[in-house]
């Protein structure tokens, strides 16, 4: 009876989480116009596919070929055939679907291994942190790639639980999709994470290597087939090979023919701290409560940091070790190339969110004041932002306030989108802003709802893609 009750609770929570994903994303995907160079650059490839019928290596604007494999463009084109045109909504739909599917799978994965509360918090933190949430609204390959890599990592862990027996078809399929989204890195990086974890858990080196090698080779077959087909196109050949070599090899070793997002290694630390907002605020709040609440026994404990790390590693559960391994390997890997972008680190956010969720549950039990303070700050920010939005709608904020700085055009586009919501979206915003202003207590910790975004009318994609700046190469 107890097991049946738990299963019913699990199903109910999963459905509520799915409805939350729908409300958070699919009502607002077409709200904002394309306001970056990257979004129309990806969408125009789908336009070329539908216009020319070339789904292998379409030519954009008469001269250009895509810089990445075609999975994202195939998804956009497939969605656009149902609506009759490539729009902002259909262009962003693959990213939103990928994020929502990843969130639901994360909940299912951690609910089985760490409990429903930790799983739900992990899913919500993943869905609502700044970097992942932003990527879910963007017509870029990064969210699709991250979701497929994370799903492959979850499947590879399940394969380990089964003793590495049989063929992990689910993992191979996700790895193949990740490779078709952005190249071999979508296969090699998850296999590296899983391989290191297998070794840490006592799997023999040769056994781990040959099994993961076979999985990786099988996953790379669709990408290899696309490479061959693209090379044989009239506009492929040596030009295509040079592009692939530069994007996959020269970018990794920092010898590209053009400068692309060159940043130092600590840039990745900075982007994680900002990308995990608002949950990064807990790092500033929690130390005050933990220090104030130290017991006498804790204060006398004088073991070294290394001894504490060793003790924690010995008692660490397998799922915690796997999450920590994924975070460490992905972070270190993306510190190697000179080219660094915040979205490269998207695959580590779900696993980092798991540790944030465990930290919140620990604080709720031991230092509840820290969680109450955090929720109070988030609620206050929700109220302030809602009032600011009302001022924008009322015309009290001058438009030229956004017409400054390096990204003035993007800021102006976003500002104008904020000024033109639909009535039904205003009703949703009013309801969620009320939730933001009234935090509710649940089992000792507080939760607040997110405020959602307004809507603006759509414009034809061709108008946005016609700008020459939209064709600047980017990873």
C-alpha positions in Angstrom: 0.0 0.0 0.0 2.8 2.4 0.9 4.6 1.6 -2.3 1.4 2.3 -4.3 1.0 5.6 -2.5 4.5 6.6 -3.3 4.0 5.7 -7.0 0.8 7.8 -7.1 2.6 10.7 -5.5 5.5 10.3 -8.0 3.0 10.4 -11.0 1.2 13.4 -9.6 4.4 15.3 -9.1 5.6 14.4 -12.6 2.3 15.7 -14.2 2.5 18.9 -12.1 6.1 19.4 -13.2 5.1 18.8 -16.9 2.3 21.4 -16.6 4.7 23.9 -15.1 7.1 23.4 -18.0 4.3 24.0 -20.5 3.2 27.1 -18.7 6.7 28.5 -18.3 7.8 28.0 -21.9 5.3 27.1 -24.6 3.0 30.1 -24.0 5.8 32.6 -24.5 8.2 31.1 -27.1 7.2 33.6 -29.8 6.9 36.6 -27.5 10.2 38.2 -28.3 11.6 38.9 -31.8 15.0 37.7 -32.8 17.3 40.1 -31.1 20.7 38.4 -31.4 22.9 37.4 -34.4 22.9 33.7 -33.4 19.1 33.0 -33.5 18.4 34.1 -37.1 21.7 32.5 -38.3 20.3 29.1 -37.2 16.8 29.7 -38.4 17.8 30.8 -41.8 19.3 27.3 -42.4 15.9 25.8 -41.9 14.4 28.4 -44.3 17.0 27.3 -46.9 16.1 23.6 -46.3 12.4 24.3 -46.9 13.0 26.6 -49.9 15.6 24.6 -51.7 14.7 21.0 -50.6 18.3 20.4 -49.7 18.3 18.8 -46.2 22.0 17.8 -46.2 24.0 20.9 -46.7 21.8 23.8 -47.7 23.3 27.1 -49.0 22.2 30.2 -47.1 21.9 33.6 -48.7 23.4 32.2 -51.9 26.9 31.6 -50.6 27.1 30.2 -47.1 26.9 26.8 -45.6 26.0 26.0 -42.0 28.8 25.8 -39.3 27.2 22.9 -37.4 25.6 19.5 -38.1 22.0 19.7 -39.1 19.9 18.2 -36.2 18.7 21.5 -34.9 17.9 22.8 -38.4 16.0 19.5 -39.2 13.9 20.0 -36.0 13.1 23.6 -36.9 12.2 22.7 -40.5 10.0 19.8 -39.4 8.1 22.0 -36.9 7.8 24.8 -39.4 6.2 22.5 -42.0 3.2 22.2 -39.6 2.8 25.9 -39.3 3.6 26.8 -42.9 6.6 29.1 -42.2 9.7 29.4 -40.0 8.8 31.8 -37.2 10.3 32.7 -33.8 8.1 30.2 -32.2 9.0 27.2 -34.4 12.7 28.2 -34.3 12.8 28.1 -30.5 10.5 25.0 -30.1 13.4 22.4 -30.3 15.2 24.2 -27.4 12.1 24.4 -25.3 11.1 20.8 -25.9 14.7 19.6 -25.1 14.8 21.5 -21.8 11.4 20.2 -20.7 12.2 16.6 -21.6 15.5 16.9 -19.8 13.8 18.3 -16.7 11.2 15.5 -16.6 13.9 12.8 -17.1 16.0 14.4 -14.3 13.1 14.2 -11.9 12.5 10.6 -12.8 16.2 9.7 -12.5 16.8 11.3 -9.1 13.4 10.4 -7.6 14.4 6.7 -7.9 17.8 7.2 -6.4 17.6 10.2 -4.0 14.0 10.7 -3.1 11.1 12.7 -4.6 11.9 15.9 -2.7 15.5 16.1 -3.9 14.5 15.1 -7.4 11.8 17.8 -7.6 14.1 20.5 -6.3 16.8 19.4 -8.8 14.4 19.6 -11.7 13.0 23.0 -10.6 16.5 24.5 -10.0 17.6 23.2 -13.4 14.6 24.7 -15.1 14.7 28.1 -13.4 18.4 29.0 -13.1 19.3 31.9 -15.4 21.6 30.1 -17.9 19.5 27.1 -18.6 16.2 29.0 -18.6 17.7 31.5 -21.1 19.0 28.7 -23.3 15.5 27.1 -23.3 14.1 30.3 -25.0 16.8 30.6 -27.6 17.0 29.3 -31.2 20.5 27.9 -30.7 22.0 24.5 -30.8 23.3 24.6 -27.2 20.2 23.5 -25.3 19.5 20.7 -27.7 23.1 19.5 -27.4 23.1 19.8 -23.6 19.8 17.9 -23.2 21.0 15.0 -25.4 24.3 14.8 -23.5 22.6 14.8 -20.1 20.1 12.1 -21.2 23.0 10.1 -22.5 24.8 10.5 -19.2 21.7 9.3 -17.3 21.4 6.3 -19.5 25.1 5.5 -19.1 24.7 5.5 -15.3 21.7 3.2 -15.6 23.9 0.9 -17.8 26.5 0.8 -14.9 23.7 -0.1 -12.5 22.9 -3.1 -14.7 26.6 -4.2 -14.6 27.5 -2.9 -18.1 25.6 -5.8 -19.6 23.9 -5.7 -23.0 23.9 -2.7 -25.3 22.8 0.8 -24.0 20.6 1.6 -26.9 19.1 4.6 -25.3 22.5 6.1 -24.5 23.8 5.4 -28.0 20.7 7.1 -29.5 21.2 10.2 -27.4 24.9 10.3 -28.1 24.2 10.0 -31.9 21.7 12.9 -31.6 24.3 15.0 -29.7 26.9 14.3 -32.4 24.4 15.4 -35.1 23.8 18.6 -33.1 27.3 19.8 -32.7 29.9 17.2 -33.7 32.1 14.6 -32.0 32.2 16.5 -28.7 28.6 15.3 -28.1 29.9 11.7 -27.9 33.4 12.0 -26.5 32.6 14.2 -23.4 29.7 12.1 -22.0 31.8 8.9 -22.5 34.7 10.6 -20.7 32.5 11.4 -17.8 31.0 7.9 -17.6 34.4 6.3 -18.1 36.0 8.1 -15.2 33.1 7.3 -12.9 33.3 3.6 -13.9 37.0 3.6 -12.9 36.3 5.3 -9.6 33.7 2.6 -8.8 36.1 -0.2 -9.4 35.4 -1.2 -13.1 38.6 -2.4 -14.8 40.3 0.0 -17.2 40.2 -2.3 -20.2 36.6 -3.3 -19.6 35.4 0.3 -19.3 37.5 1.4 -22.4 36.4 -1.2 -24.9 32.7 -1.0 -23.9 32.6 2.8 -24.1 34.6 2.8 -27.3 32.1 0.5 -29.0 29.2 2.7 -27.8 31.0 5.8 -29.1 31.8 4.3 -32.5 28.1 3.3 -32.9 27.0 6.8 -31.9 29.3 8.4 -34.4 28.1 6.5 -37.4 25.1 8.8 -38.2 27.5 11.8 -38.0 30.0 10.1 -40.3 27.2 9.3 -42.8 26.2 13.0 -42.8 29.9 14.1 -43.2 30.2 11.8 -46.3 26.9 13.1 -47.8 27.8 16.7 -47.1 31.2 16.3 -48.6 29.7 14.9 -51.9 27.4 17.9 -52.3 28.4 20.4 -55.1 29.1 23.1 -52.5 30.8 20.7 -50.1 34.2 19.2 -50.9 37.4 20.8 -49.5 35.6 23.8 -48.3 33.4 21.7 -46.1 36.3 19.6 -44.8 38.2 22.8 -43.8 35.2 24.1 -42.0 34.7 20.9 -40.0 38.4 20.8 -39.2 38.4 24.3 -37.9 35.3 24.0 -35.8 36.2 20.6 -34.2 40.0 20.6 -34.0 41.4 24.2 -34.4 38.8 25.5 -31.9 39.9 23.0 -29.3 43.6 23.8 -29.6 43.0 27.5 -29.9 44.4 28.0 -33.5 41.3 29.1 -35.4 41.7 31.5 -38.3 39.5 34.1 -36.5 39.1 35.1 -32.9 36.0 33.6 -31.3 35.0 34.2 -27.7 38.6 34.2 -26.3 38.5 34.1 -22.5 40.7 32.9 -19.6 39.9 29.8 -17.7 38.4 31.6 -14.7 35.7 33.0 -17.1 34.0 29.6 -16.6 33.8 30.1 -12.9 32.3 33.5 -13.4 29.7 32.2 -15.8 28.7 29.4 -13.5 28.2 31.9 -10.6 26.0 34.1 -12.7 24.4 31.3 -14.6 23.1 29.7 -11.3 21.3 32.8 -10.3 19.2 33.3 -8.2 20.5 30.3 -6.3 24.0 31.7 -6.1 22.6 34.1 -3.5 22.5 31.1 -1.1 26.3 31.1 -1.2 26.2 34.6 0.2 23.5 34.0 2.7 24.2 30.5 4.1 27.7 31.2 5.7 26.2 33.7 8.1 23.6 31.2 9.4 26.0 28.2 9.4 28.7 30.1 11.3 26.2 31.5 13.8 24.7 28.1 14.4 27.9 26.0 14.9 27.7 23.6 17.8 30.6 23.2 20.3 31.5 19.8 18.8 31.7 21.3 15.3 33.8 24.2 16.5 36.4 21.8 18.1 36.7 19.7 14.9 40.1 20.5 13.5 40.6 17.9 10.7 42.3 19.1 7.5 40.4 19.9 4.4 42.0 17.0 2.6 40.9 14.6 5.3 37.4 15.9 5.1 37.4 15.5 1.3 38.7 11.9 1.7 36.1 11.1 4.3 33.3 12.5 2.2 34.4 10.6 -0.8 34.4 7.3 1.1 30.8 7.7 2.2 29.6 9.3 -1.0 26.7 7.5 -2.7 27.2 6.4 -6.3 24.7 9.0 -7.7 26.5 11.8 -5.9 29.9 10.7 -7.1 28.5 10.4 -10.7 27.1 14.0 -10.5 30.3 15.3 -9.1 32.3 13.5 -11.8 30.2 15.0 -14.5 30.5 18.5 -13.1 34.3 18.2 -12.8 35.0 16.6 -16.2 32.8 19.0 -18.1 34.2 22.0 -16.3 37.8 21.0 -16.9 37.3 20.1 -20.5 35.8 23.5 -21.4 38.7 25.2 -19.6 41.1 23.8 -22.2 40.0 25.7 -25.4 40.8 29.4 -25.7 37.3 29.8 -27.0 34.8 29.9 -24.1 31.1 30.7 -23.9 28.7 30.4 -21.0 26.4 28.0 -22.9 29.2 25.5 -23.4 28.8 24.6 -19.7 25.1 23.8 -20.0 25.5 20.0 -19.5 26.9 20.4 -16.0 24.0 22.6 -14.7 21.6 19.7 -14.0 24.2 17.8 -11.9 25.3 21.0 -10.2 21.6 21.7 -9.4 21.4 18.3 -7.7 24.0 19.4 -5.1 22.3 22.8 -4.7 19.0 20.9 -4.1 20.7 18.7 -1.4 22.2 21.9 0.1 18.8 23.5 0.3 17.2 20.5 1.9 20.1 20.4 4.5 19.7 24.1 5.2 15.9 23.7 5.6 16.5 21.0 8.2 19.5 22.5 10.1 19.5 26.2 9.3 16.0 27.1 8.1 16.7 30.8 8.6 19.0 30.8 5.6 16.2 29.4 3.3 13.7 31.8 4.7 16.1 34.7 4.0 16.7 33.5 0.5 13.0 33.1 -0.3 12.3 36.5 1.1 14.9 38.1 -1.1 13.6 36.3 -4.2 10.0 37.3 -3.3 11.1 41.0 -2.9 12.9 40.9 -6.3 9.7 39.5 -7.8 7.6 42.4 -6.4 10.2 45.0 -7.5 10.4 43.6 -11.1 6.6 43.3 -11.4 6.3 47.0 -10.3 9.0 48.0 -12.8 7.2 46.1 -15.5 4.0 47.9 -14.7 5.9 51.2 -15.0 7.2 50.1 -18.5 3.7 49.3 -19.6 2.4 52.7 -18.3 5.1 54.5 -20.3 6.8 55.9 -17.2 10.2 54.5 -18.3 11.7 56.4 -21.3 12.5 54.2 -24.3 15.9 55.7 -24.8 17.1 54.3 -21.5 17.8 51.0 -23.4 19.5 52.7 -26.4 23.0 52.7 -25.0 25.9 50.3 -24.7 27.4 47.5 -26.8 24.0 45.7 -27.2 21.8 48.7 -27.7 19.8 47.1 -30.6 19.1 44.0 -28.6 18.1 46.0 -25.5 15.7 48.2 -27.6 14.1 45.1 -29.2 13.5 43.6 -25.8 12.2 46.8 -24.4 9.6 47.1 -27.2 8.6 43.5 -26.7 7.9 44.3 -23.0 5.6 47.1 -24.0 3.2 44.9 -26.1 1.8 42.0 -24.1 -1.4 40.1 -25.0 -4.3 40.3 -22.5 -4.2 36.6 -21.6 -0.5 36.8 -20.9 -1.1 39.7 -18.6 -3.5 37.5 -16.7 -0.8 34.9 -16.3 1.7 37.5 -15.2 -0.7 39.0 -12.7 -1.4 35.5 -11.2 2.3 34.6 -11.0 3.3 38.0 -9.6 0.8 37.4 -6.8 2.5 34.1 -6.1 5.9 35.9 -6.0 4.6 38.3 -3.4 3.2 35.5 -1.1 5.8 32.8 -0.4 4.2 29.6 0.9 5.8 27.3 3.5 6.1 23.6 2.6 7.6 21.1 5.0 10.0 23.7 6.5 11.2 25.4 3.4 9.6 28.0 1.2 8.9 28.1 -2.5 8.0 31.0 -4.8 6.7 31.1 -8.3 8.6 32.7 -11.2 7.3 35.7 -13.0 6.8 35.1 -16.7 7.6 37.1 -19.8 5.3 39.3 -21.9 4.5 38.9 -25.6 5.2 41.0 -28.6 4.0 40.5 -32.2 6.1 38.3 -34.5 7.8 39.5 -37.7 8.8 37.5 -40.8 12.1 35.7 -40.3 13.5 36.9 -43.6 13.5 40.5 -42.4 15.6 39.7 -39.4 17.9 37.3 -41.3 18.7 39.9 -44.0 21.2 41.8 -41.8 24.8 41.1 -42.8 25.7 40.9 -39.1 23.6 37.8 -38.8 26.1 35.8 -40.8 29.1 36.3 -38.6 30.7 32.9 -37.7 30.1 31.8 -34.1 30.4 28.4 -32.3 
